[in-house]
Structure formats: C-alpha cells, structure tokens
C-alpha cells in the first residue's frame, strides 16, 4: 500500500491506496469488497477502482479500499482484495460535497450487502469448519 493524497481521510472515509501495475484494470467502479491483510482476519469494506474523475483529469487507475471500523496503519503490508459485488460505475461529481454524500451511500449499501449475506457466509464457514472441534 502507498500513501495517497489524504482526500479520503479528509472526507471521513480513509482508504488504503494500492497503485496498480496495469494501466487498464479489467474492472472499474465502486465495489463491495472483503480485504485480507497479512496476519489479520478478513475485513469488510467498499472500494473504488478507477481513475478518480472527480479528483484528477487523466489520472492513473488506483484501487482505494475503505475498511469498516478500521483505523490501523497498514503501510508496507500486503493486501488481497476480493470483489464481491459491484455497486455502481465510477462517476465524476461536481464538488467534494456531492462526492462525500455518494461515498456515504456507497458505504451504507456495502454494509447492507454484508448484512443481507450474513446467513450465506455463516453457512459457508460452517461447511468449511465442519468436523473441527474447538
């Protein structure tokens, strides 16, 4: 992960910024994600994958991941991101206030996704862990 511009933190949604090695990622948009950081349990979040048209013209693609209820420093740590559901396409907003409002909605929708899929996750984990005695 790398240092970003700090805009996410200023807007109240800090992100882990991951510079992409490819100029054109196969996906773009806003996604519900599950992030895996070395030596930590998987964490739910929301991610933007694209060129950030509100912030930059002709920007390079970047993956920005906002993890729910997370405030640790994770620079120089490896992160694997699972893309679970696309919320919307990337869009250019007229100002930071409009962008912030949309980010808040994206976070709300991502949280709802995890709540609505909790039973499926519990069933999957119980099948994976069947036969394990704690």
Secondary structure as GFF3:
##gff-version 3
##sequence-region A 1 134
A	DSSP	alpha_helix	7	10	.	.	.	ID=ss1
A	DSSP	beta_strand	16	19	.	.	.	ID=ss2
A	DSSP	beta_strand	29	37	.	.	.	ID=ss3
A	DSSP	beta_strand	43	50	.	.	.	ID=ss4
A	DSSP	beta_strand	62	67	.	.	.	ID=ss5
A	DSSP	beta_strand	79	88	.	.	.	ID=ss6
A	DSSP	alpha_helix	96	116	.	.	.	ID=ss7
A	DSSP	alpha_helix	118	128	.	.	.	ID=ss8
###
